Amino acid sequence: MRQLLLDTETTGFEPGEGHRIIEFAALEMIDRKLTGNSLHLYFNPERDIPQEATNVHGITMEQVANEAPFRERVDEILNYIDGAELIIHNAKFDLKFLDHHFLELGKKNTLQYAANAIDTLTMARKKFPGAKNSLDALCDRFNIDRTNRTYHGALIDCELLGFVYIELTKEQISLLGDDSETKKAKQNKGFKHIEAKNDIVAKVSETELNEHLHYLKALDKASNGNCSWFNQVKDFIES
């Protein structure tokens, strides 16, 4: 499945109050590895950027004054997200802004283009109820290096989100072994693409296959319906 780690930075909290997206970033991930295909854009918001917002993401009006407005890059974004599964931390916020910008330009809502959206904040709250589940808190919990994150930039947040998503869904790939490739990538400053190795295809018996499918069913139940593998073979199991 084609997945996109996605984040935006804005001039404020409410698009209905005239606030705008000023940074968009998305990193393509296939089979839990980055492909190198990314989209990173800055926009002239055609309005001021409040100092309170700059204090969060570090973006000033001077830095984006010569960038194109969102309307001139909208088709590039729509083509990039088309058919993909979006992975977003606090998806409600980003989708609210994207939907607002798309609709005012005569486009459809985001999820009319993307296949669906996974909210890692919702996942984290289910996994760690009552705990802090900001991106910073999750990086600390999973021992992910965030020393390069001076500000809440969309691009670096996507990179960190990749690590967080892998950790949040690690149970779903436990059958593959110790996830050593993720550990190798985690030791580096960025989320690096790891070349795929030649796989050995093994034949399994019908009994082994049934045991595997029922194990996936148990994983799906334990993850509150978030086991992607189970959802792909659900009809087969229930038949």
C-alpha positions, 0 to 999 in steps of 0.5 A: 500500500502507498502511504504518505506521512503528512503534516502542515504548518499554518498561520493559526488554528482556524481556517474559518477565521482566515488562517492559512497553510504555509507549509505542506510536507508528505513523505511516501512510504511503501512496505514501511520504508521511505521511497524517496518520493516526497512533496515539500512546499511553502506558500505565501499565505497572502496575510500576516503570520502572527508571532505566536505562530512563528514561535511554534514553526519558525516561519516568517513572512519574509521567508515565504513572501516570494512563494506561490499561494496555495491555489497555484500548487493545489493540483500538485498536492491533489495528484500527489495524495491521490489514492494514498493512505494518509498518516497524520498526527492529529489528523483532524487539524490538518484535514480541517485546513486542507478541506477548507482550502480545497473547497474554496477552490472548487475541489472536493474534501481531502478524503475524496482523493486520498484512500483514507487517513490514519490518525496516530494521535488516536492510535497513541491515545488508545495504546497509552490512555492518560499519557501525553501523546504529542509527537514530542512525547511519543518520540521520547517514549520510543527513544527517537532522536529529535535533537534536530527538531528546533521548531515544529516544521512539517518536513522534520515532523513527517520524518519523526512521524515515520518512526512513531508510526513504525513503533505504534504498529510494531505488533502488526509485523512481529511475525517478521522477526525483530524488525532489525531494519527499523532499528538500523534506521532509527540509529541515524538522524533521519528516517532512511530508506533501506534497500529491500533484500532478497526474500526466501519464499517458503511453502506453508501448510493449510494448518499453518496458514489457518493458524496465521490467519487466526493470529492476525484476527487476535492482533486486530482485536487487541489493536482495536481494529487497527491491524492492516493485515487482518483487514486485507484478509478479513473476508477470507477468514470469515468465509 
